[in-house]
Amino acid sequence: MYIFDTNVFSTFRYYYRSRFPTIWERLDSLVKENQLYSVREVLRELEKYNPSEEIAAWVESNKKIFLIPTEDE
């Protein structure tokens, strides 16, 4: 399982889907396999400080990975 923070998503703005398709295919695969998550605050940061249109589109289509932390977390 992977938990991504805002900096990871921001870094992906340099990895264009057209130039690095394997990275994006693997990310999409991790989401489908329920192996990639983040938290709601990261979603808020990405929506407020959008690193790129490509990242914004990916985040919008994968909002289910942005969870609310539990009390234990």
Sine and cosine of phi, psi and omega as CSV:
sin_phi,cos_phi,sin_psi,cos_psi,sin_omega,cos_omega
0.00,0.00,0.58,-0.81,0.01,-1.00
-0.83,-0.56,0.68,-0.73,0.08,-1.00
-0.87,-0.49,0.90,-0.44,-0.06,-1.00
-0.99,-0.16,0.64,-0.77,0.12,-0.99
-0.99,-0.16,0.10,-1.00,-0.06,-1.00
-0.84,0.55,-0.63,0.78,-0.06,-1.00
-0.88,0.48,-0.54,0.84,0.02,-1.00
-0.92,0.40,-0.74,0.67,0.02,-1.00
-0.89,0.46,-0.63,0.78,0.02,-1.00
-0.90,0.44,-0.61,0.80,0.03,-1.00
-0.91,0.41,-0.56,0.83,-0.02,-1.00
-0.89,0.45,-0.25,0.97,0.03,-1.00
-0.89,0.46,-0.35,0.94,0.02,-1.00
-1.00,0.05,-0.14,0.99,-0.03,-1.00
-0.94,-0.34,0.99,0.14,-0.05,-1.00
-0.89,0.45,0.68,-0.73,-0.02,-1.00
-0.82,0.57,-0.61,0.79,-0.03,-1.00
-0.93,0.36,-0.46,0.89,-0.02,-1.00
-0.99,-0.11,-0.44,0.90,-0.04,-1.00
-0.77,-0.64,0.86,0.51,-0.10,-0.99
-0.89,0.46,-0.53,0.85,-0.04,-1.00
-0.90,0.44,-0.64,0.77,0.04,-1.00
-0.87,0.50,-0.74,0.67,-0.04,-1.00
-0.93,0.36,-0.58,0.81,0.06,-1.00
-0.90,0.44,-0.66,0.75,0.01,-1.00
-0.93,0.38,-0.65,0.76,0.08,-1.00
-0.86,0.51,-0.73,0.68,0.02,-1.00
-0.87,0.49,-0.62,0.78,0.03,-1.00
-0.91,0.42,-0.68,0.73,0.03,-1.00
-0.87,0.48,-0.63,0.78,0.04,-1.00
-0.90,0.43,-0.73,0.69,0.00,-1.00
-0.88,0.47,-0.54,0.84,-0.01,-1.00
-1.00,0.06,0.10,1.00,-0.04,-1.00
0.82,0.57,0.70,0.72,0.00,-1.00
-0.90,-0.45,-0.02,1.00,-0.02,-1.00
-0.80,-0.61,0.82,-0.57,-0.01,-1.00
-0.65,-0.76,0.21,-0.98,0.13,-0.99
-0.49,-0.87,-0.18,-0.98,-0.01,-1.00
-0.85,-0.52,0.29,-0.96,-0.06,-1.00
-0.84,0.55,-0.59,0.80,-0.01,-1.00
-0.90,0.43,-0.58,0.81,0.07,-1.00
-0.90,0.44,-0.68,0.74,0.05,-1.00
-0.85,0.53,-0.71,0.70,0.02,-1.00
-0.87,0.49,-0.69,0.73,0.01,-1.00
-0.89,0.45,-0.67,0.74,0.00,-1.00
-0.92,0.39,-0.58,0.81,0.04,-1.00
-0.94,0.33,-0.57,0.82,-0.02,-1.00
-0.99,0.17,-0.68,0.74,-0.05,-1.00
-0.89,-0.46,0.91,0.41,-0.08,-1.00
-0.84,0.54,0.90,-0.44,-0.01,-1.00
-0.95,0.30,-0.47,0.88,0.03,-1.00
-0.16,-0.99,0.32,-0.95,0.03,-1.00
-0.91,0.41,-0.59,0.81,0.01,-1.00
-0.91,0.42,-0.68,0.73,0.05,-1.00
-0.91,0.41,-0.68,0.73,0.01,-1.00
-0.86,0.51,-0.67,0.74,0.02,-1.00
-0.91,0.41,-0.66,0.75,0.00,-1.00
-0.91,0.42,-0.70,0.71,0.01,-1.00
-0.88,0.48,-0.70,0.71,0.00,-1.00
-0.86,0.52,-0.64,0.77,-0.03,-1.00
-0.99,0.11,-0.08,1.00,-0.01,-1.00
-0.78,-0.63,0.56,0.83,-0.06,-1.00
-0.87,0.49,-0.36,0.93,-0.04,-1.00
-0.91,0.42,-0.30,0.96,-0.03,-1.00
-0.99,0.15,-0.20,0.98,-0.06,-1.00
-1.00,-0.05,0.99,-0.14,-0.13,-0.99
-0.99,-0.13,0.30,-0.95,0.10,-0.99
-1.00,-0.02,0.84,-0.54,0.02,-1.00
-0.88,0.48,0.54,-0.84,0.06,-1.00
-1.00,0.10,0.15,-0.99,0.04,-1.00
-0.86,0.50,-0.64,0.77,-0.01,-1.00
-0.90,0.43,-0.60,0.80,-0.02,-1.00
-0.95,0.32,0.00,0.00,0.00,0.00
